[in-house]
Amino acid sequence: MNDLIIIGGGPAGVAAGVYASRKRLKTVLVAEEFGGQSVVSEGIENWIGTPVISGENLKKSLQKHLETYAGEVLSIQEGSRVEHLERFEEGFRATTTKGDTFDAKAVLIASGAARRRLMVPGADTFEHKGLTYCASCDGPIFAGQDVAVVGGGNAGLESAAQLLAYAKSVTLIHRHGELKGDAITVEKLISNPKMHMICNSEPVEVKGEKFVSGLVVKERTTGAETTLPVTGIFVEIGVVPNTSFAKDLVELDAIGRVVTDPKNQHTSVEGVWAAGDCTDELYHQNNIAAGDAVKALEDIYLWVKMH
């Protein structure tokens, strides 16, 4: 019987793993791969302690840090994914896609999420060639350029706000008549002369040669199409949390994120915590995910020692 099962190998899972190792909790960490969503980024400039780091190098750094402290107390199960999590009399059992089972007193769900992808012609072709899913990671690369943000929710508005610090202009495309984000944020963005809004419209094609050179947008009522001359496209149309394995165990919100107590990251089930992009945390970033995981681990350690 392990003390802890950690599910996930992104910043949250690795941060928890390092702390668990140093606290000598007998732990198994199950991860399909290390790095999380940012592994595809060309340059991450907001990972604290590193002025700039590529997603691939962040992945290597996280894995090295974990392996340095793992020793005999933490077992790393890389290349495997948890497909079912259940409670039994003595604790919790995780079953993986490889058919392995791991038992533990406590569980930390840090399984992350996947960005909802833009499904239009050219989107896949120009990913990392002008089209990106992370404004906080890649925004500075587009300094002085005309860019577009696809998505009118809070995530889209936050991305637009970040990009205004770098870009020559930012055009936000939203498929509904009104923006769904916070009213104060909307008002602040509209007042910026570099900001443009196109509502009731949706992207239909990404254009370019070697890199993005334009985004074709269709007005949903009239069907009229316009090509925006942008060199950067930031997609913020939501994420899909990787939580299906836990749906019968813990409380999830309407879009499948694990509901947590922000004070300690505890879920609706005694003995189960969650951190990172798989949770209902208001802001999803690498540093926040790692911090939430450390917070959870401190609570897990005290809980395990009392049980």
N, C-alpha and C positions, 0 to 999 in steps of 0.2 A: 504494500500500500504506500503510494507516494503521499507527500504532504500536499502537493499542488500540481495541477495540470495547467499549463499556459497554452492557449490556442492562438497562434499567430506569430509571424516573424518580422513584422514591421517595427517602427520605432517604439510602439507601445509594448509589444511582446518582448522585444529585446531588452528594453529598460527594466521590465519586470523580471526578466530572466537574470540579468546582472545582479539586481537587488536580492532576488531569491537565493542565488548562489552565495553571495557574500553573507547572507543571513543563515546559510547552511540549511535551507529548506530542501528536502528531497523532492526534486521537481523533474517533470518531463515537459519539454517544449515541443509542440507539434506545429510545423510550418511547411506549407507547400514550397515557399521560397522566402528568402530574406529581402528586406528593403521596403516593402509596402508599395503604395501607388507611385511614389516619387522616383522609383527605380528607373523610369523612362525619361526623366528630366535631364536635359543637357547641362544645366547649371542651377544649383539650389543656393540661394544667397541669404536665406534666413534661418539656416540650421545653426543654432548658437554655438560659437566657438570655431566656426569655419567660415571665413569671408565668402568662399564659393566652393562648392563640391558637386560633382556630377552624381546623378542618381546611382550609377554603377559603383562609384567609389563610396557612396554612403552605404550601399548594401554591403560592400566588403568591410567597411569600418565597423558596422553594426555586428556583423558575424564574428569578426576578429575579437571585438570587445567581449562578446558573449562567451566565445570559446576560451578566452584568457582566464575567465573566472569559473567556468563550468566545472572543471575538475571531475571528481567522482560523484558530486552531489546533484548535478544537473545533466539529464540525458537529452540530447538534441535529436529529434526525429524529423529530419529535413526531407522534402520531396513527398510528403504525405499530407492529407487533408482530413480533418475530422468531419465525418458525415452524420454522426449521431452522438448526442450527449444526453445521458439519463442519470437519474438518481437511484441509488439502491441503498440497502440497509446501512452499509458501512461508509457510504460517501457517494462519489460520482464516478461514472464510467464513460470514457470517450472511445468511440469506435472509429477507426480510420478507413480510408478508401483502400488501404492495403490489407484490411482485415485484422489489423492489430487492435488490441484493447488495452487501455491504461486506466487504472483506478487511482483515486486520490481523495483526500479529505476535503479539498477546496479546489475551485476552478477560477481561472481568470480568462474571460473571453476577450481576445484582442485580435479578432479575425479580420478587421478592416472592412473596406467596401470597395466596390469597383465603380468607376465613373460611368454614368450613362452616356453612351457614345452617340455622336452625331451620325445618323444614318442617311447621308445624302451622297450623290456622286462626288468623288474627289476628296472626301473627308479622310478616308483611310490612306489615300495616296500621299496627301500632304501633312499627315500627322508627323510632328517633329520637324516639319519644313515650313513652318508658319502657323500650323494649327496645333493648339495645345489645350490641355485640360487642367492647367495649374497656373493661374495668374501670379500667385505669390512666389512660385518657383521661377517662372520664365519671363515675368513682366519686364524686368530691366533690359532684357535682350532687345526689346522693341522700342527703346528710347528714341523719341523724335519721329516715330512712324504713326501712320493712320491705322487703327486697329478696330476690330469689332468684338463685341461680347454677345454670345447667344444665350439667352435666359434672363427672365425678368423677376425671378425670386430674390431672396436675400443674398444667396451665393453670387448671383449675377451682378447685383448691385455692389456687393463688397469687392468683387473683381474689378468692376468699372472704377470704383473709387481708388483702388490701388493703382490701376493703370493710368489714371489721370496725372499721377506724379511723374510719369515717364513719357507717355505717348504724346504725339502731336494732336491727335483727336481720338475720341472713343465713341463708337456708335453701338448702342445697345439694341438688340433685336428681340422682341417679345411677341409671342404668338397670340396673346390675349389683348383686349382693349385697354386694360389697366394693369399697371405694374403691381405685383403681389407683395413686394417688399415693404419694409418699414417706412412709414410716411415721412419721417424726418430725414431719413437717408435719401429718399426720392427727391425731396425738396432741395436738399443740399446739392445733389448731382445735377439737377435741372438748372440750377443757378450758375453752374460752371460753363463758361463759353466754349470750352473744348468738348463738351458732352452733347451728344445727339441721341434722341430716342426714336425708334421706329416700332410702333405697336401694331397689333393685329396683323403681324407678318411673320413669315418663317423662312429659314434658309432652304434653298433647293439645290444648290451646287456650289462647290469650292473650285475656283479656277486658278490656274498658274502653269508655269513651265517647270523649272527646277524648284521654285518656292511659290508660296501663295502670292497671287497678284489681285485677287478679287473674290467677292462673295455675292452670289446671285440670291436675291431676296424676293419672295412673292407676297404681295398683299392678299390676304385671305378672302376678302370680300369681292374684290374686282378681278383677282387673278393676274394683275399687272406685275411684271417682273422688272427689277432694277439691279444693276451690278454695282456694288460698292467697291471702290478702288482701295482696298485695304491689303496690308502685307502681313497682318497678324490676326488670327481668329482664336478667341478664348471661349471654350464651350463650358457652360455652367447650367446643365439641364438636369441636375440631380445625380444622386449616387444610388447604387443598389447594395445595401449592406449584406455582408456574408454571414448571415445568421440563421439560415434555414435549418441547420443541425440542432439549434437550440429552441426552436419554435414551440415545442411541446413541454419545455422546462421553465423558461423564464418569460416574463412579460415583455412584449415587443410593442412599439408604437405603430401608428397606422401605416408607416412605410417600412416596417420590419427592423427598426433599430432597437437595441436593447435599452430598456428604461433603467436609468441608474440614479442613485442618490449622489448629487455632486459633492457632498462633503467627504465621501469615502469610496465612491464608485460601486457601492453595493447594489445588487439587482433585487428583484422581487423574491428571490429564493435564498434562504440562509445558506452560506457557504459558497456562493457564486458571485463574483465581481466581474465588471467589464470596463474596458477603456479603449479610447481611440475612435476611429471612424465608424465602428460598428455600433456605437452608442448614440443616444439622443443629446449628446454634448452640443451646445450651441455653435461653437466654432471648431472646425476640423482642420488642424495643421499638425505637422510633425512634432513640433515642440510641445504642443498641448497634449497630444497623444502620449508622448513619453512622460510628461508630468503627471497626467492622470493615472498612468500605469504605476508610477512610483508611489503615488498617493494610495492606490489600491493595495500595492504590495505591503506598505507599512501596516495597513489595516488587516490584511491577510495574515501577516506574521503574528500579530497579537492574537488573532482569532484561532489560528492553528495551535498556538502554545496553550490556549485555554481549553482545547478540545482533544 
